Amino acid sequence: MSVPARGGPPIYVSVDIAAPMDEVWRLTQDTSLHSRWDLRFSTIEPVEDLPGGGRRFRYELRLPGHLLAGTGTTIGEKRRPDGTRTSALRFTTPDRLSPLGDGRGYWRYEPLDGGVRFTTGYDYRPGWGGPAW
């Protein structure tokens, strides 16, 4: 028996932010600030820069009685002539208590009059329950 590569349909969320593109980019890309606005993480720490671009990172979520940890890799960044920016990543954890298993995601920043549309999309295998195949 095999486990599907992904769990269910990808998750997409968008929000319009009334702030300059460079400021939204800075606040979301700085790993030391991430846990201030994303409650899924207590810390995200860069581990090493990768040859050819990208960066490896380690993340943690402190829960009562358990420290959930995993690793990830930023796998690219694009800037388009229209001002749109996108960053992509992959992540994994061996922790079976994690709600997120292996997956990938992206953040897209689209310029708007007076701000930015920030869209995130994730595709991952759920980490909770089920036998380890």
C-alpha angles and dihedrals in degrees: 000000000000133000117234114252091238134026111224139324116328119264120238127185128175132187131176112228122198096219138095117279094241092053094048089047092049095048095047098041096048104093092201089063098041099092090055092070105019112062092192089080136051092186140359116193127186111235104184144338114249126228109259093023137300131084137244116229141182123218135194138190115196111214128175104282096355140070111208113202138177145154136240146176130222102226105186153340129213132192116192128203090248090062096257114140129194132187124189135197146176125215141184142174133190089209110112090199091064116108087215122058126176113339152130136231147171142212119216122195115197120186116238132179101279097003152354136293105223113199126182126191127186134184115186146146113251112248101203123096132339128098123292105249 
